[in-house]
Amino acid sequence: MSVPEPPPPDGVPTGLPDTLEAGESTSDLSDTSPEEGLFEGLAVEDRAVEQLADGLLSHYLPDLQRSKQALQELTQNQVVLLDTLEQEISKFKECHSMLDINALFTEAKHYHTKLVNIRKEMLMLHEKTSKLKKRALKLQQKRQKEELDKEQQREKEFEREKQLTAKPAKRT
């Protein structure tokens, strides 16, 4: 039983010469049958094809399986490395946020100190204004008392002048 010849891949000789000799034509080459040519005289049996395929598989399959296993291990290692890297990045972000928090606390302490100073200043100003109000009230009361005294003094002088002025005597 003869197996039909598969088409050859590029660059593989087909059994036909690449160049024609002078005086040869393609019709001269067509005298040979398709079964002849490169595989001329070889009978290929199915069993031989299976044995060759099994041999080829047994030769290359262990290497391919080892390569597949190595690739799987590399992939798992990459996943582990990626997870570790993500954890390190999150730790770095936490550390950076801690620095930000520390800066915020330092700034808050600074502003708290400012507020305490402002409060002290406000209390001092409140005391001064209270003293000034008391003093102003005392001065106002003193001025009113002085004005009242001056008014009473004028009235006394007016009464005295009235008494000192000559009065016409009354006829009886």
Beta strands, then each sheet from edge to edge (+ up, - down):
end
